């Protein structure tokens, strides 16, 4: 082995020839620009909705009403997301995303009109939440599948989208609160509907390469799957592809535990502890610093290209432990804010490494179904953690529960490192993609 080879093998940040910054293709071509615009505007709209639900729905029907509406949305999503993955592989990710956007134009438009007309009935809020959750279940599995279709370098694309997501989480809630104060909830829902109109238009304008055109590797069609397959067979095939990758299902099992013990209870427990000790303004500031950390983590993922992405992401996730630990120990405001920056950056960096690994190690024909399985696992864990957080407080103090969260985070990182297929997974090049016409 030569010295150059040894350096390439030993350094996880060493780019091989042809993969150095000067050799990389440009990211901002027409396809990615349209896709980035579509995702960014819809992310801003999505970020406005929790505030709108909390203020508008809560003002009419109380906390239980907000919980029921949000629970209906989440439950519908979890029930239907696997079918969304199948349909995205059958019909094409882009087509499904456009259809889902148009469905959400309808749901948010109806709610806007209802709020403008007066207090909407509770059954209407629940019905529209169920329809919106179903639309998101049709939309999200295709998000992973679309990135290799529109970007030659999925990691750079994922990192850029993660930064946009973080900025949306900073801007959206503040904008929603301001608009509800000045104009009412109807305006927020109308703007949300408008974001989905723009998203659908941008997605519809994307023209992917014809079948066989070189994009980055092999050819790929974002079109209907070959005939002769049944829904059950498609679900089984997606499950087989998911189950056959030890690194993938092992991560999702750990993430389900994270959802129950870390991510799910973190928001309600942190809001109680920080709000009671430092005031609601301090908690809002901490959430903002979490967004700042997410931006920094996304920018770091733009720069670093580790040879073993999940191992590098695990190192980053170990820093996330600082967030629940600082809240549990009653840290002063500067330490609390620093822990949120670390936590946001760690989770963002992991998210980019994970999304890129899924996109580049999964056959394009089943990528949307595989994404649906990992989404269902991740979201179900978080939903269970949110449900159990309230009853758990009656048994154990919030501070002790967050100490459990911190311990679970470190234990999860140790488990990620202990599993060879996760620790040893190497960075792969993107698959090529295309769509006729």
Secondary structure, DSSP 4 states (H G I P E B T S, - for coil): --HHHHHHHH-TTPPPTT-SGGGSPPS-SHHHHHHHHHHHHHHHHHHHHHHHIIIIIHHHHHHHHHHHHHHHHHHHHHHHHHHHHHHHHHH-HHHHHHHHHHHHHHHHHHHHHHHHHSSPPHHHHHHHHHHHHHHHHHHHHHHHHHHHHH-S-HHHHHHHHHHHHHHHHHHHHHHHHHHHHHT-HHHHHHHHHHHHHHHHHHHHH--PPPTT--SSSS--B-SPPPSS--HHHHHHHHHHHHHT-HHHHHHHHHHHHHIIIIIHHHHHHHHHHHHHHH-HHHHHHHHHHHHHHHHHHHHHHHH---SSHHHHHHHHHHHHHHHHHHHHTT--HHHHHHHHHHHHHHHHHHHHHHHHHHHHSS-GGGHHHHHHHHHHHHHHHHHHHHHHHHHHHTTS-HHHHHHHHHHHHHHHHHHHHHSHHHHTPPP-PPPP-B---
